[in-house]
Amino acid sequence: MPYIQPNSFYTADKIIKPYECSMVVVEGPNLKGRLNLEGLEFKYESFNLSQMILNQESYDQPLLYGFLGNNITFLMVRAKYVPTDPMWSIESEQYLEYYYGNNPSDIKTMGQLLVLTGNSIKKIPQIYFNNTSTKNKVYLEILMANLGQDSLINPSQYNKISKFDGLYYNSILSDNVHYTIPTSIGSTELNIVDIDSNSLIYIPYSNIRTIEKINSLELLIGLDTEEKIDLKFLNEFNTDQANSRINWVLQDIQNRTLSVVNPDLDLIPPTFYWNDVLTGSTTGITSGITTIYLLPSGQKYTQTLLKEIFISQIIDNKDGNISLYNSTVEIYMLDDIVPINSITGIGTYYIKFLIKDIANNINLQYKYVSVYTKINDVFSSGFWNDIGLWDDYQLWVD
């Protein structure tokens, strides 16, 4: 019988793939091995299916577990690599890096499939992905599940208005995200807890559109859908402090987190910084020397114009830069108690500048203003002469 030489140019593909409740090992048409998955079960109470896109050179991308919380008991991630050139494929670059949020220095890798399981005692921590490829965009399909937990609410499953009562300012917490480029610790979502530190709801920052104080006890968080979240606090102080905390963390999410004790209470009012405006002084208004700010006549000084003339900037220790137009101005003629809308004539006035931050801390400053005219070296305003001497309602000549 003649010997038949196999075709040495043919190489059978060796593949591991799912098949009929098994993972099978095949070589060409031949079944080489089977891992039977029958009877393999994972208990769960809640699950979530989601998709995620990792662009080229994207780092520290959190895999948000949404309403399931920060730790889960089952995770399966399938990665689909999408090169910019459909004909291009380099197997060595088709991988992702990932790490756990509680151990960011331990970088792990995955290819097409990642399966992690845990139990009610040992859960799977928050995971973050790095796509180091300069060529591949990666699509992730994700199945995640969790065992019994507190009744958490999914942002996509809110009622028209979801309400939570009896909150303190530090009932508003956040997760912790370890960013690697640049190295920092930030956050991605709010975690609202009750008095026993049980989580009531998770709110990803990406869902938040508005934060409104609707009364002394309530904050209304508007989402990117029609739903809203109503947070009701024990008193107005807690409402204002919570409002400050939320806005503070959203200003710089890559570097800020919220814990029970940090940041500390916002008790410092904003600071006014003033422009250099011509001044004189007098003892005719108060018992001491009073600075008078001098403005020439000939125009109408509205509240907005006075802000622009006097205020250089407003800075708050928690809220950062505040627009000067957010301040309030009240105008009074000297010795009068009824405010006026603007300054239109020669005379002396006092101006109240008021600014408050999100935590309702108030800074109130007073400025005395004299609107003068000068004709043939005669200064007429009721108080001022050009050598800084003052007297009530007189005309002075150089």
C-alpha positions in Angstrom: 0.0 0.0 0.0 1.6 3.3 -1.0 2.3 5.9 1.7 0.3 9.1 1.4 2.3 12.2 2.4 0.0 14.9 4.0 0.0 18.4 2.5 2.7 20.2 4.5 1.4 23.6 3.2 -1.9 23.1 5.1 -2.1 24.2 8.8 -5.3 23.6 10.7 -6.6 26.5 12.8 -6.4 25.8 16.5 -9.3 27.5 18.3 -11.0 27.5 21.7 -14.7 28.5 21.5 -18.1 28.0 23.1 -20.2 25.2 21.8 -23.3 23.5 23.2 -22.8 24.4 26.9 -19.0 23.7 26.7 -15.8 25.4 25.9 -14.3 23.2 23.1 -10.8 22.9 21.7 -10.7 22.3 18.0 -7.9 21.9 15.4 -9.4 22.3 12.0 -12.4 20.0 11.8 -11.2 17.9 14.7 -12.4 18.2 18.3 -9.4 17.9 20.6 -10.9 18.7 24.0 -14.0 19.8 25.9 -14.6 21.6 29.1 -18.2 20.9 30.1 -20.0 23.9 31.6 -23.2 22.1 32.5 -24.3 22.7 36.0 -22.2 25.9 36.3 -24.5 28.5 37.8 -24.0 31.9 39.3 -26.7 33.2 41.6 -27.8 36.9 41.3 -30.4 39.3 42.4 -29.8 42.2 40.0 -28.0 42.3 36.6 -27.0 44.8 34.0 -26.1 44.6 30.3 -24.1 47.5 28.9 -21.7 48.5 26.1 -18.7 50.7 26.2 -16.2 52.2 23.7 -12.5 52.6 24.4 -10.9 55.0 22.0 -7.3 54.8 21.0 -4.9 55.8 23.8 -7.7 56.2 26.4 -6.6 55.6 30.0 -8.3 55.1 33.4 -11.7 54.5 31.9 -14.0 53.3 34.7 -16.3 50.4 34.1 -19.3 51.8 36.0 -21.5 49.2 37.7 -24.4 51.7 37.8 -27.2 50.7 40.2 -25.4 47.5 41.1 -23.0 49.5 43.3 -19.2 49.7 43.5 -18.7 45.9 44.0 -20.3 43.1 42.1 -20.3 39.3 42.1 -20.2 38.4 38.4 -18.5 40.1 35.4 -18.1 39.1 31.8 -16.5 41.4 29.3 -16.1 40.7 25.6 -13.8 42.9 23.6 -14.1 43.6 19.9 -11.1 45.2 18.3 -11.9 47.7 15.5 -8.8 48.8 13.6 -9.0 51.9 11.5 -7.8 49.9 8.6 -10.1 46.8 8.2 -7.2 44.8 6.5 -4.9 45.6 9.4 -4.5 43.2 12.3 -1.6 42.8 14.6 -2.5 40.2 17.2 0.1 41.5 19.7 -1.7 44.9 19.9 -5.1 43.4 20.5 -5.2 43.6 24.2 -6.4 45.8 27.0 -4.9 46.7 30.4 -7.2 46.8 33.4 -6.7 47.3 37.2 -8.8 47.3 40.3 -9.7 50.6 41.9 -8.3 49.4 45.2 -5.0 48.4 43.7 -4.2 50.7 40.8 -0.5 49.8 40.6 -1.2 46.1 39.7 -1.9 46.3 36.0 -3.4 43.2 34.4 -4.2 42.4 30.7 -7.0 40.8 28.8 -7.6 39.8 25.2 -11.0 39.0 23.8 -12.8 37.8 27.0 -12.6 38.5 30.7 -14.6 36.6 33.2 -14.5 37.3 37.0 -16.7 35.9 39.7 -17.1 36.5 43.4 -19.5 36.0 46.2 -21.3 38.0 48.9 -18.2 38.2 51.0 -15.5 38.6 48.3 -16.8 40.8 45.6 -15.3 42.2 42.4 -14.0 45.8 43.0 -14.4 48.7 40.6 -12.4 48.1 37.4 -10.6 50.6 35.1 -9.4 50.0 31.5 -6.5 51.4 29.5 -6.4 51.1 25.8 -2.8 51.7 24.9 -3.2 51.0 21.2 -2.6 53.9 18.8 -4.6 52.0 16.1 -7.4 50.1 17.7 -10.7 51.4 19.0 -12.3 48.7 21.2 -16.0 47.9 21.8 -16.9 46.2 25.0 -20.0 44.2 25.7 -20.5 43.7 29.4 -22.7 41.5 31.5 -22.5 42.2 35.3 -24.6 41.0 38.2 -24.8 41.2 41.9 -26.2 39.3 44.9 -28.7 40.8 47.4 -28.0 44.3 48.4 -29.7 47.5 49.6 -32.4 48.8 47.3 -30.3 50.9 44.9 -31.8 52.8 42.0 -30.5 52.8 38.5 -30.4 56.3 36.9 -32.2 54.9 33.9 -35.0 53.6 36.2 -35.9 56.7 38.2 -39.4 57.6 38.8 -40.5 61.0 37.6 -39.1 62.4 40.8 -37.2 60.0 43.2 -37.2 61.4 46.7 -34.8 60.7 49.6 -35.5 62.3 53.0 -33.6 62.9 56.3 -30.2 63.6 54.8 -27.2 65.3 56.3 -24.7 67.2 54.2 -22.2 64.4 54.4 -24.8 61.9 53.2 -23.4 62.9 49.8 -20.3 60.8 49.1 -18.5 59.8 45.9 -16.5 56.8 44.6 -12.7 56.9 44.4 -11.1 56.6 41.0 -7.3 56.1 40.6 -6.1 57.9 37.5 -2.7 57.1 36.1 -2.0 59.8 33.5 -1.4 62.1 35.3 -1.4 60.3 38.6 -4.4 61.4 40.7 -7.4 60.3 42.7 -10.8 61.5 41.5 -14.3 60.3 41.2 -17.1 59.4 38.7 -20.4 59.3 40.6 -22.2 60.4 43.7 -23.3 57.9 46.3 -26.2 59.0 48.5 -26.3 57.2 51.8 -28.7 57.0 54.8 -28.0 57.6 58.5 -26.7 54.0 58.7 -24.3 54.5 55.8 -26.4 52.3 53.5 -26.3 53.4 49.9 -29.6 54.7 48.6 -28.7 55.7 45.1 -25.7 56.1 42.7 -25.7 59.0 40.3 -23.0 59.1 37.6 -21.7 62.6 37.0 -22.3 62.1 33.3 -26.1 62.0 34.1 -26.2 65.2 36.0 -27.3 68.4 34.2 -28.6 70.8 36.9 -28.5 71.2 40.7 -31.1 73.5 42.1 -32.0 74.5 45.6 -35.8 74.6 45.4 -36.4 75.5 49.1 -34.6 75.6 52.4 -34.6 71.8 52.7 -34.4 70.4 49.2 -32.0 70.0 46.3 -33.3 68.9 43.0 -30.9 67.2 40.7 -31.9 67.3 37.0 -30.6 64.4 34.8 -30.1 64.0 31.1 -33.6 62.6 30.9 -36.9 63.9 32.2 -36.4 62.3 35.6 -35.2 64.3 38.6 -33.8 63.3 42.1 -35.2 65.2 45.1 -32.8 65.2 48.1 -34.4 66.5 51.3 -32.1 67.5 54.3 -32.7 68.0 58.0 -32.3 71.8 57.9 -31.1 74.6 55.6 -27.5 74.4 56.9 -27.2 70.8 55.7 -28.9 71.7 52.4 -26.4 74.5 51.7 -23.4 72.4 52.7 -24.5 69.5 50.5 -25.1 71.9 47.6 -21.5 73.2 48.1 -20.1 69.7 48.3 -21.7 68.5 45.1 -20.7 71.6 43.1 -17.1 71.4 44.5 -16.5 67.9 43.4 -18.0 68.5 40.0 -15.5 71.3 39.3 -12.6 68.9 39.1 -13.7 65.3 39.1 -10.2 63.9 38.2 -8.7 65.3 41.5 -11.6 65.5 43.9 -13.6 63.0 46.0 -16.2 63.2 48.8 -15.9 61.3 52.1 -17.7 61.7 55.4 -15.1 64.2 56.7 -13.6 65.7 53.5 -13.9 68.3 52.3 -14.5 70.2 55.5 -17.4 72.5 56.1 -17.7 75.5 53.8 -17.9 78.4 56.3 -15.8 81.0 54.6 -17.5 83.7 52.5 -16.2 84.8 49.1 -13.6 87.6 48.8 -14.0 90.8 46.8 -11.0 92.1 44.9 -11.4 95.8 44.0 -10.3 97.9 41.1 -8.2 101.1 41.7 -10.8 103.9 41.8 -10.0 107.5 42.5 -10.5 108.3 46.2 -10.6 111.1 48.8 -11.4 111.1 52.5 -13.6 112.9 55.0 -14.6 112.9 58.7 -18.0 114.3 57.9 -19.8 111.0 57.4 -18.7 108.8 60.3 -16.8 109.4 63.5 -13.5 108.3 61.8 -11.9 109.0 58.5 -14.0 107.7 55.7 -12.8 106.8 52.2 -14.9 108.4 49.4 -14.7 107.0 45.9 -14.9 109.7 43.3 -16.8 109.4 40.1 -17.2 112.1 37.5 -20.7 113.3 36.6 -22.1 113.1 33.1 -23.3 109.6 32.9 -25.8 107.2 34.5 -24.3 104.8 37.0 -26.4 101.7 37.0 -26.0 98.7 39.3 -24.2 96.8 36.6 -21.9 99.6 35.7 -20.9 100.0 39.4 -20.0 96.3 39.6 -17.8 96.8 36.5 -16.1 99.9 37.9 -15.4 98.6 41.4 -15.1 94.8 41.3 -12.0 93.2 39.9 -12.9 89.7 40.7 -14.6 87.5 43.3 -13.0 84.3 44.6 -14.4 81.7 46.9 -12.4 79.0 48.7 -14.8 76.3 47.5 -16.6 77.7 44.5 -13.5 79.2 42.9 -14.0 82.3 40.6 -17.5 83.8 40.9 -18.7 86.2 38.2 -18.9 89.8 39.4 -22.4 89.9 37.8 -23.6 87.4 40.4 -23.1 90.0 43.1 -25.9 92.2 44.3 -25.7 96.0 44.5 -27.9 98.4 46.4 -27.6 102.2 46.0 -28.7 104.8 48.6 -28.4 108.5 48.7 -26.4 109.5 51.8 -28.6 109.6 54.9 -31.5 108.0 53.1 -33.0 104.5 53.7 -34.8 104.0 50.4 -32.7 102.3 47.7 -32.5 103.8 44.2 -31.9 102.0 40.9 -29.1 104.1 39.7 -27.0 107.3 40.2 -27.9 110.1 37.9 -26.9 113.3 39.7 -24.2 115.0 41.6 -24.1 114.1 45.3 -22.8 111.5 47.8 -24.1 108.0 48.0 -23.3 104.8 49.7 -23.3 101.4 47.9 -23.8 97.9 49.3 -22.0 95.2 47.5 -23.1 91.7 48.5 -22.0 88.3 47.3 -22.8 84.8 48.7 -21.4 81.4 47.8 -23.3 78.2 47.1 -23.1 77.4 50.9 -24.9 80.7 51.5 -21.9 82.4 53.2 -22.3 86.1 52.8 -19.8 89.0 52.3 -21.3 92.5 52.6 -19.1 95.5 51.8 -19.9 99.2 51.8 -18.5 101.9 49.6 -19.1 105.7 49.8 -19.3 107.3 46.4 -19.3 111.0 45.5 -20.3 112.0 42.0 -18.7 115.4 41.3 -18.4 118.1 38.7 -15.5 120.4 38.1 -15.9 123.7 36.4 -13.0 126.3 36.5 -11.3 124.4 39.3 -14.5 124.3 41.3 -15.4 120.9 42.7 -19.0 120.4 43.5 -20.3 117.2 45.1 -21.3 118.2 48.5 -18.1 116.9 50.2 -14.9 116.8 48.3 -12.1 119.2 47.4 -8.9 118.2 45.5 -6.7 118.3 48.6 -8.8 115.7 50.4 -10.7 117.9 52.8 -14.4 117.5 53.4 -17.2 119.5 54.8 -21.0 119.1 54.5 -22.6 120.5 51.4 -20.0 123.1 50.5 -18.3 124.3 47.3 -14.5 124.5 47.3 -12.1 126.4 45.1 -8.5 125.7 44.4 
